[in-house]
Amino acid sequence: MHPATANSWTTGSKASTNAGVSAAHRGGSQIDYRNSEESIRFQRTGQNNEGGETQTEDTQPRMGDVANNPYNLVVYVMDKLLRIPAMSSLTLRVKGFRSWQLVTSLFSHNDWHHLSSNLFLLFFFGRLVEEEHGGIAFTLMYLFCGVMSNLACVYFAAKNAVFLGSSGAIYGLFVISVLTRFRLSWKRIVEFCVIGNFVASTTFAEVGAMNASMGRKLGSASAAKYIQVNHFGHLAGAAAGLLLLFLVRAIFRKEK
């Protein structure tokens, strides 16, 4: 859903366009960066020394490049295919806990199905968040939701539990993408209804799964069939996304 790159040459006619393009190589060029609400436009202008014609090229950069990072896939290849022993230390272990595992476990996955499903959701919802807020903000949101989800899991889990995967962070992006992209335009309203319905139904399904596992310690042997899907971590990540939005709004209100 990233905006496609568009090239437009603004001149009086096709002939003058060609003249302007040729003149761009002779007359030098000037690079100008301009920010707008919807996108960052790259504008390159060239001066025609002969007829004074000016040609302009506006392009929109590809968005979602951070959300589509290959780190998860690289870690998977090193862990599952190359079988590098050190990669097992990236998972989050309650027994022998290390603080950096709160971050590194977000890039570790159990098998190909686990990885591919998370990459698909990250490809879609991550790009929505990045297009709205930018790559740096997306990265901070991803890490905040993932780390908060992992902290909650460590606090409530059994001592022999092991956690891995980016699902907690992705559920946080679910909430952020739906609530921050809403606008009073028909396109955004349709988007809100479609994506919001998916997020709501998925979240309620996690609540139902959590209720079915109530009374069992998270990650305990008696709850073995719930270890593969960390429903609690998913809900914790969604709650972290909601908490982050409240914190950001509170900070901006104080500044005003």
C-alpha positions in Angstrom: 0.0 0.0 0.0 2.9 2.3 -0.4 2.5 5.2 -2.9 3.8 4.3 -6.3 6.7 6.3 -7.6 5.4 8.8 -10.1 7.4 10.8 -12.7 6.0 14.0 -14.1 7.7 16.5 -16.3 6.1 20.0 -16.3 6.7 21.8 -19.5 4.8 23.6 -22.2 4.8 20.7 -24.7 6.4 17.4 -25.6 9.0 19.1 -27.7 9.8 21.6 -25.0 10.0 18.7 -22.5 12.7 17.0 -24.6 14.5 20.3 -24.9 14.3 20.8 -21.1 15.6 17.2 -20.5 18.6 17.8 -22.8 19.3 21.1 -21.2 19.3 19.6 -17.8 22.6 17.9 -18.6 24.1 21.1 -20.0 22.9 23.6 -17.5 23.5 21.8 -14.2 20.9 20.8 -11.6 19.6 21.8 -8.2 18.2 19.4 -5.6 15.4 20.6 -3.3 13.7 18.7 -0.6 10.2 19.7 0.4 8.0 18.3 3.1 4.2 18.0 2.8 1.5 16.4 5.0 1.0 13.4 2.8 4.5 12.7 1.5 8.1 13.9 1.0 8.6 15.0 -2.6 11.9 15.0 -4.3 12.2 17.8 -6.8 14.9 18.1 -9.3 15.0 21.1 -11.6 17.2 21.8 -14.6 17.6 25.2 -16.4 17.5 25.4 -20.2 20.3 27.8 -21.2 18.8 28.3 -24.7 15.1 28.9 -24.2 14.7 29.3 -20.5 12.6 26.2 -20.2 12.5 24.5 -16.8 11.7 20.9 -16.3 10.6 19.4 -13.0 10.6 15.8 -11.7 8.5 15.0 -8.7 8.8 11.5 -7.2 7.4 10.0 -4.0 9.9 7.7 -2.2 9.0 4.2 -1.4 7.5 3.9 2.1 7.6 0.8 4.3 11.3 0.1 3.7 11.9 -0.2 7.5 8.8 -2.4 8.0 10.0 -4.7 5.3 13.5 -5.2 6.8 15.1 -8.6 6.3 16.4 -9.0 9.9 13.8 -11.6 10.9 14.6 -13.6 7.8 18.4 -13.3 8.3 18.1 -14.5 11.9 15.9 -17.4 10.8 18.4 -18.5 8.2 21.3 -18.3 10.7 19.3 -20.2 13.3 17.4 -22.9 11.4 19.3 -23.4 8.2 22.9 -22.7 9.2 22.3 -23.9 12.8 24.6 -21.4 14.4 24.7 -22.4 18.1 24.8 -18.8 19.4 21.5 -18.0 17.8 19.6 -19.9 20.5 20.7 -17.3 23.0 18.5 -14.7 21.2 15.3 -16.3 22.5 13.7 -14.9 25.7 14.2 -17.4 28.6 12.7 -16.8 32.0 15.3 -19.0 33.6 18.7 -17.4 32.8 17.0 -14.1 31.8 19.1 -11.5 30.0 17.8 -8.0 29.4 18.9 -7.9 25.8 16.7 -10.9 25.1 13.7 -8.6 25.4 14.7 -7.2 22.0 16.5 -10.0 20.3 13.7 -12.5 20.8 11.5 -10.2 18.6 13.6 -11.4 15.6 13.6 -15.1 16.4 11.0 -17.5 15.2 10.2 -21.2 15.9 9.6 -22.4 12.3 8.9 -21.2 8.8 5.1 -20.9 9.3 5.7 -18.8 12.4 8.1 -16.5 10.5 6.0 -16.2 7.3 2.8 -15.4 9.1 4.5 -12.7 11.1 6.3 -11.3 8.1 3.0 -11.1 6.2 1.3 -9.1 9.0 4.3 -6.9 9.4 4.4 -6.3 5.7 0.9 -5.0 5.8 0.4 -3.3 9.2 4.0 -2.2 9.5 3.9 -0.3 6.3 0.6 1.3 7.3 2.3 2.6 10.5 5.4 3.6 8.6 3.6 5.5 5.9 1.7 7.4 8.6 4.5 8.2 11.0 7.9 7.5 9.3 10.6 4.9 9.7 12.1 6.1 13.0 8.7 6.3 14.7 7.7 2.9 13.4 10.9 1.3 14.7 10.4 2.9 18.2 6.7 1.7 18.2 7.7 -1.8 17.1 10.3 -2.1 19.8 8.2 -0.5 22.6 5.2 -2.9 22.0 7.5 -5.9 21.6 9.5 -5.2 24.7 6.4 -4.4 26.8 4.8 -7.7 25.7 7.9 -9.6 26.6 8.2 -8.0 30.0 4.6 -9.0 30.8 5.3 -12.5 29.7 8.4 -12.8 31.8 6.5 -11.5 34.8 3.6 -13.9 34.6 5.3 -17.0 33.0 6.6 -20.2 34.5 10.4 -20.3 35.2 10.9 -22.9 32.4 9.1 -20.8 29.7 10.9 -19.7 26.5 9.4 -16.9 24.3 10.3 -15.9 20.7 8.6 -14.1 17.8 7.4 -10.6 16.9 3.7 -11.2 17.4 3.5 -9.0 20.5 5.0 -6.1 18.6 2.7 -6.7 15.6 -0.4 -6.7 17.8 0.7 -3.3 19.1 1.0 -2.2 15.5 -2.6 -3.5 14.9 -4.0 -1.0 17.4 -1.7 1.9 16.3 -2.5 1.5 12.6 -6.2 1.5 13.1 -6.5 4.3 15.6 -4.0 6.8 14.1 -5.0 6.5 10.4 -8.6 7.3 10.9 -9.8 10.4 9.0 -13.1 11.9 8.0 -12.8 10.9 4.4 -14.6 8.1 2.7 -11.4 6.2 1.8 -10.1 6.3 5.4 -13.5 5.4 6.8 -13.7 2.3 4.6 -10.1 1.5 5.5 -11.0 1.9 9.2 -14.0 -0.4 8.9 -12.2 -3.2 7.0 -8.9 -3.2 8.9 -10.6 -2.4 12.2 -12.9 -5.4 11.8 -9.9 -7.6 11.2 -8.1 -6.2 14.2 -11.1 -6.4 16.5 -12.0 -10.0 15.5 -8.4 -11.2 15.9 -8.1 -9.5 19.3 -11.3 -11.0 20.6 -10.2 -14.4 19.4 -7.1 -14.0 21.5 -9.2 -13.1 24.5 -11.3 -16.2 24.0 -8.1 -18.3 23.8 -6.8 -16.7 26.9 -10.0 -17.5 28.8 -9.7 -21.2 27.7 -6.2 -21.3 29.3 -7.1 -19.5 32.5 -5.8 -21.2 35.6 -2.7 -22.5 34.0 0.7 -20.8 34.5 1.9 -19.2 31.3 4.4 -21.6 29.6 3.9 -24.4 32.2 4.0 -28.1 31.3 0.3 -28.4 32.0 -0.5 -25.8 29.4 1.7 -27.4 26.7 -0.8 -26.9 23.9 -0.9 -23.2 24.6 2.9 -22.7 24.4 3.0 -22.6 20.6 0.7 -19.6 20.5 1.4 -17.0 23.1 -2.1 -15.5 23.4 -1.2 -13.5 26.5 1.8 -11.9 24.7 -0.4 -10.9 21.8 -2.9 -9.1 24.1 0.0 -7.6 26.1 1.4 -6.2 22.8 -2.0 -4.7 21.8 -2.3 -3.1 25.3 1.2 -1.7 24.9 0.1 -0.1 21.6 -2.9 1.5 23.2 -0.7 2.7 26.2 1.8 4.2 23.8 -0.9 6.3 22.0 -2.2 7.6 25.4 1.3 8.5 26.5 2.1 10.3 23.2 -1.2 12.3 23.3 -0.6 13.2 27.0 2.9 14.5 26.1 1.6 16.7 23.2 -1.2 18.1 25.4 1.3 19.2 28.0 3.4 20.9 25.4 0.4 22.8 24.1 
